[in-house]
Amino acid sequence: MTSVVLEARAADLLERLIGYRSVNPPGNEAEIAEFIAGMLRSWGLSVELTEVEPNRPNVVGVLEMATPGPTLLLNSHMDVVPEGEGWQTDPFTAVEREGVIYGRGAVDAKGPLATMLAAVEVLAQFREFLTGRVVMAAVADEEAGSRGTRKLVRDVKADMAIVGEPTEGRICVAHKGTCRATLSVRGKSAHAAEPDSGINAIEGAARLIEALGEYHRKLREKVHPLLGSPTAVVTTINGGTKGNMVPDRCKMTLSRRMIPGESEEMVARELREIFDRLKRSDTSFEARIENFAQTSGGPSETPGDHPFVQRACQAIGRLLHSQVSLYGFTPNCDMAQLRGVAGIPTIILGPGETKVSHQANEHVERPQLRLVGQMYVAIACEMLRRPGSVATASRG
């Protein structure tokens, strides 16, 4: 299969995947999962659908090569975020204009998923040259807690993994983690005509928000070489019950993005220190962490000198005829489970730009599908090559 045919195949698959409304919530990935399972079976893979939640399966296809060997896991997700407003086209009908494909999921992550599927079809034609197996996992629920990959790591073992997310064809070996906390400030209700007889929780929340701004600025002193600094941002706030009452409650959401070496437990300690400091300056101040929402997980990293990373770079370097650099991926993703929980050496690689994820008129350039498809094939051939054989699938 030439690179032009690979591009056409990935583009066709992407356009078909966009047509499935696998919006999360609620997900409803069953229909798109059945389509993917049928494609994988037609290429000779053994396929299993494992239920994550009702009507929400993972698709796990296994491509066995000629002889036993290591397992390469390809992972991307079927769910997409809600379409929102501002679209110039139907977000669930793929539209191509001047080599650019528009639709919800074009980059996050049906573009990477379609490209992985096209690469698996290529690899199926070259299994006689390869060892081990490729596991193609199309998972549910990445966008709202990574329940699909949480289950996947309990069901599947692998020696190395690639997560399909939009990286513009760059190898990313680290990503930020997400800690999303609901913070509750308590006060004392009173009639608004007698405010001094109450304790205004919204005023307390204002002091807390100011302190969290200082906290965010302090975090800039920490710098990861690939990811930059961690962040802390208040993203929602809700307080008060009536216009004539001093509010006794105010809640807010803090989105805390972590770099490798940080954890949810560390964030909890830092927040409690902020609460304690505010209470020392005002004994009426009272706040607590109400809960931490389930997210994709904490930060993780695969060392740049790991053999999998080095050989992946060599494979892509030969393809591009240039030296390959390593990058960080600032959003969270399923690498948190694959690397952070299961310990699988993992990289993130996919077509498209992260900056158009979750936006109206989400899109991907067709040449990116071709390039990254070649990269997936090249890495698989490098990692699964039979001694003494030369796999040619990555050429052309």
N, C-alpha and C positions, 0 to 999 in steps of 0.2 A: 504494500500500500504506500503510494507516494505521499509526500507531505501535503500536496494539493488535495488528494483524496481524503487524507486524515482531517484536514481543515473542513472539507465539505461534510464529512461524516459527523464531526463534532458540532458543526453549525446546525445540521439537520436534527440531531438529537437535542440540542439546546432548545430549538424552536418548539419541539414536541414537549419537552419538559416544562417549558414556560406555560403551556396550555393547561397544566394541572394546577388547580387552586389549592395548593398545600400550605395555606396561610396559617401561621402559628401565633396566637391561638385561633382555633383549637388544634390545628395540624392536619388531621384527616389525610395522612400520607398513604393510606391503603391503596388508593387507585394508582398513584404514581409508582408505588412500590411494585404492584403487579406488572405494570408496563416494563419497569427496569428488570424485574425477574425474568420476564419472557425474553427480553433481549439477551440477557446473560445465558439463559438456557440454549438459545439458538446458536450461540457461539461455542457450545460444548462445556460450559461451566456447570458444576453442581451447585444448586441454589437452595437456600433455606430462608424462609421468612420467619423471623422471631418477633413475637409481639412485645412491644415496650409498654403500651397501654392499649385499651380497646380501640381498634381501627387505626392503630399507629405502629406498624411493624418496621423493623430493620430488614434490609435485604443484604444477605451475605452470600456472595458467589465465590467459588473456589476454582481457580484455574490451575490444574496440576500439570507440571512440566514433565519432561521425559524421564528424569531421574530425581531421587530424593535430594533435598537441599533446604536452604533457608526460606523463610516466609516473608514476603513483602506485602504489607497491608496498605491499600489505597482507601482513604476515608474521605467522604464528603457528605453533605446533608441535603435532604429532600425538602425540608420546610423552608418557608420564606416569611418575612415580616409582612404585616398588612400593607396594602398598596398606598394608602394615604391619598392626598389630593395633589393636583398640579400636573397630572399626566397629559401629554399631547397625543397619546395613543392608548388603546386598551392595554392595561398592564399584563393581562393574561392571554394576549394574542401577540406573538412575537412579530415584530416588524423590522425589516432590514432596510437601511438606507445608507448608500455609499460605503458598504463594507462594515457597517456598525449595526449590531442586533440590539433592539430595545425590548424590555419586558422585565417584570418583577422576577428577580433571581438571576438576571443575566450575569452578574458577577458573584452574588451571594445567595446560594452557591451553586446554582444550576449550571452556570458556565463551567466552573471547575469540575462538577460532577459529569457533565456531558463529555468534557475533554478526557476525563479518566476513563469513561466507558469506551470512547473511541480508541484510546490507547490499549485497553484490555482486548478489544477486537483485533488489533494489530498483533499483540503478544500471543493471542491464541493461534495465530498462523505460524508462529516461530517457536512453538513449545519444544520441538525436537532439538533446538539449540540451547535450551535452558534447563536449569535444575530448580528443584523446590516448587514453590507455588506462589501465585499472586492471589490474595484475598481482596475482592472488591466489596467494600461495605458502603452502602447508601443508607444513611441513618436518619432516624426521626429526631425531632425536638432539639436541634442544636441551639435554636434561637431563644429558647425559654428554659434552659437548665441542663442541656446536654444529657437528657435521660437516655437517648439512643446510644450514645457512645459509653455512657456509664454501664449500660447493659452489655454493650459490645465487648468491653474489656474483661467482663466476667465470662463471656462465651468463647472468645477467640484469642489465641496466642500468636504472637508475631515477633520476628527478629528485628524488624525495622518498619517504619510507617511514613507515609506522606499524607498530610492533611490538605485537601483541596479548598483553598480560600484565595481571594484575589490579592496576589502579591506582585502583579505586573511581570510575572516570570522570574522573580527573584527568589533565591533560596533564603528562607527565614528560619532561624534556629532558636529563636526565643520569642516569647509573647508576654504581654501583661496579663495579670489575673484581675478578676473582678470581685470586689467586696461591696455589697449593696446593703446598707444598714438603714433601718427605720429608727429614728431617734425621737423620743417623746419628752417634751418639756411640760412639767406640771406647775400649775399655779393654784389660785383660790378664786372661785367665782364670787361676784358681787354685783350689785346694781351699778350700771354705768354712771349713775348720778352720784355714787359714792365710791369712786375708784380706789381711794386710799384704804378702804376696808377689805380689798381683795389683793390678789397677786396676779398680775397680768402675764399669762404664759406666753403671749405673742412677744411682749417686750423681752422676756427671758430668751425666747427663740432668736430674737434679733441679736442679743449679746452672743449667743452660741454661734450664729452664722458668722458674726465678725471674728470670733475665735477660730472658727473653721477656715476662714480666709487666711488667717495668720498661719494656721497649720499647713494649708496648701502651699504657702510661700516657703515655709520651712522645709517642706518635702523636696523642694528644688535643689537642696544641697546634696541629695542622693542622686547619682547619675549612673545609669547602666550604659555601657558602651554602645549597645545596639538599640536600646529602647528609650533612652533619655530618663526623665524623672517620673516618679509616681505622682499621682494627682488625687485631689479630694474636692468634689464639687457637690453642692446642694442642688438637687434636681427637681424636687417637689416640696411643697409646704401646704399644710392645711391646719387652720386653727379657728377657734371661736364657734359659737352655736347660734347666738342672736345678737342683733345690733345694739341691744340695750343691756348687755351683760359683759362684765369683765371676764375674758376667756380663762378657763382653768386648764385647758389642754392645747397644745400645739405640736403637731407632728411634722417631721420632714424626712426626706430620703437623702442619704449621702451616698454618692457613687465614688468609691475609692478604688483607683486602679493601681495595682501592685506590680512591682518588678521582682525578678527572682531574688530570693532571700527574705521576702516579706510574706506574711501569712495573715489570715483572718484573726487569729489569736493576737498577733502583734497589733493589728489595727484596733481591736477591742481594748487592749491595754492603753493605747495612745488616746482613744476617745475618753476613757474613764479618767485619765489624767487631766484632760481638758475640762471635764465636768467638775472634778475636784478643785481645780484652780479657780473656776468661776464661782464655785460655792464658797471658797475662802474669801473672795472679794465681796460676795453678797450671799449671806446665809439663807435668804429666801429662795435662792436658785435651786431647782431640783430637775434633774434630767436622767434619762437612762436609755440604754440600747434596748429597744423593744424586740427586735429580731434581726437576723441576717437572712436575706432572701437567697434561695438557691440560684446559683449562676452556673456558668460553664466551668468555673473552678478557679484555682489559684494560678499564679504564674509558673512557667516552666521553661527549661532551656536544655538543649542538647549541645555539649561542648563542640566548639568549632574544629577541634582536633580529633573528634570521634571518627573511627574508620568509615562509618556510613556517610557522614557529612563529607569527609575528604573524597571518597569515591564518587559520591553524587556530584561534587564540584568538578572532578576530573571528567566525568561523563558529559556534563553540560559544557565544560570548557572545550572538549573535542568537538562538540556539536556547533558551538558558536565561534570556534577558533580564537578564543580570548580567555583571559583569566577571569575567574568567577569570584565575586565578593559575597560576603554573608551579611544578612540584614535581620532586623527585628520586626515583629508584627505587633502593632500597638493594640488592636482589639483583642478580646479573648476569643478562644476557639476550642475545638475538641482536642487539640494537643494537650490541654490541661489534664484530660483524662488519660490519653495515650502515654504521654511522657510523665506527667506529674503524678499520676496514680499508678499506672501499670508499669512504668519504668521503661517503656519501649523507646529506643532511639528514634526520634521523629523530626521531620522537617515540615515546613509549611510552604506550599508552592501551588500557584494557580494563575489563570489568566485574569486580566482586568484590574481596575484600580479600586482600592478600598474606599476612596472618597466618594464614589457614587453608590456605595452600598446603602440600602435603606432609604434611598432618595427617589423622588419622582423621576421618571425618564431614565431609570437605571439602564446601563448599556455596556456592551463589550465589543471590542474590535475583533473582527474575524481573524486577522493575522495572529492575534494573541492566542487564539484557540489552536492554530497550527503549531506555533512555536512551543507552547507549553505541552501540547500533545507529544511532540517530538522529545521534549525533555523527560516526560514520564516514561516513554519507551526507552530512551537512552539510559536512564537510571536503572530501570528494571533489567535491561540487558547487561549492564555493568555488574549489578549485584547478584544476578542469577545465572551468569554465563557459565556454561559447562567448560571445564578445563580442556584445552586443546581445540575448542570450537570457536567460530567467529559468528556471532549473531549480527545480521544485517538489517534488523528491523528498524533501527534508528537512522538509517541512511535515507537519502532521497529527499 
